[in-house]
Amino acid sequence: MPSILYSLYWKRFSTAGAVWSIAGSLVTAIVLIAFSPAVSGAPGSMFPNVDFSWFPWDSPAIVSVPVGFFLGWLGSVVKPDGDAYADQGAEMEVRSMTGAGAAAALDH
């Protein structure tokens, strides 16, 4: 979700920001789910007789989404795309909002 929102509404969002955001959110979510009551310690968990859960909630989104937003911002600030795609910003904004011109691929 952070990468989608950043790419739609922030012109300085970079490729590195997208990669950092997606990878960081994914890793955070997987780690938090692995150590949540959904996996161990609760009667309805995958391993009810073993308790290695230290994350208190079943859903990691309360942590992984803000981590994704932070990493998307950090990646865009640390490794900006510069002017490589500056001329396509207005065109991409119109395409993302209306879908106009999305019928064919662009030659990059």
BELJO-V219597 format. One record per residue. RES is the residue in three letters. PHI is phi as a letter, one per 40 degrees, with the letter a starting at -180 (NA if undefined). OMEGA is omega in whole degrees, 0 to 359 (NA if undefined). D_LAST is the distance of its C-alpha to the last C-alpha in Angstrom with 1 decimal. Layout:
RES_PHI_OMEGA_D_LAST, RES_PHI_OMEGA_D_LAST
This chain:
MET_NA_179_25.7, PRO_d_180_25.0, SER_c_178_21.3, ILE_c_181_21.1, LEU_c_178_23.1, TYR_c_183_21.4, SER_c_178_17.9, LEU_c_193_19.4, TYR_b_180_21.7, TRP_b_185_20.9, LYS_c_182_18.2, ARG_c_178_18.7, PHE_c_187_18.2, SER_b_177_16.2, THR_c_178_14.9, ALA_c_177_18.2, GLY_c_178_20.1, ALA_c_180_18.8, VAL_c_180_19.8, TRP_c_182_23.1, SER_c_182_23.9, ILE_c_181_23.5, ALA_c_180_25.1, GLY_c_177_27.9, SER_c_181_28.7, LEU_c_181_28.9, VAL_c_179_31.1, THR_c_180_33.3, ALA_c_181_33.9, ILE_c_179_34.8, VAL_c_182_37.2, LEU_c_176_38.8, ILE_c_181_39.3, ALA_c_181_40.8, PHE_b_179_43.3, SER_b_177_44.1, PRO_c_177_47.2, ALA_c_182_45.1, VAL_b_183_45.3, SER_a_171_48.7, GLY_g_181_51.8, ALA_c_181_52.1, PRO_d_180_54.1, GLY_c_183_51.2, SER_c_180_48.8, MET_c_179_47.7, PHE_b_186_50.1, PRO_c_183_53.0, ASN_c_180_55.4, VAL_b_180_53.2, ASP_b_173_52.1, PHE_b_181_49.3, SER_c_175_47.6, TRP_b_175_47.1, PHE_c_192_44.5, PRO_c_186_46.7, TRP_b_178_44.4, ASP_c_183_43.1, SER_b_182_39.7, PRO_c_186_37.5, ALA_c_180_35.2, ILE_c_179_37.5, VAL_b_188_36.3, SER_c_178_32.9, VAL_c_175_31.2, PRO_c_176_32.2, VAL_c_178_31.3, GLY_c_177_27.7, PHE_c_180_27.6, PHE_c_181_29.0, LEU_c_175_26.7, GLY_c_177_23.6, TRP_c_183_24.9, LEU_c_179_26.0, GLY_c_179_22.8, SER_c_179_20.9, VAL_c_182_23.6, VAL_c_182_24.0, LYS_b_179_20.4, PRO_c_176_18.3, ASP_c_181_14.6, GLY_g_182_15.8, ASP_c_184_13.9, ALA_c_182_10.5, TYR_b_184_9.6, ALA_c_182_12.7, ASP_c_181_11.5, GLN_c_184_10.1, GLY_c_181_13.4, ALA_c_179_15.5, GLU_c_179_13.3, MET_c_178_13.1, GLU_c_178_16.8, VAL_c_180_17.7, ARG_c_182_15.9, SER_c_182_17.6, MET_c_186_20.9, THR_b_185_21.1, GLY_g_181_18.7, ALA_c_178_18.1, GLY_g_182_15.0, ALA_c_183_14.4, ALA_c_183_15.6, ALA_b_178_12.5, ALA_c_176_9.1, LEU_c_177_6.1, ASP_c_183_3.8, HIS_c_NA_0.0
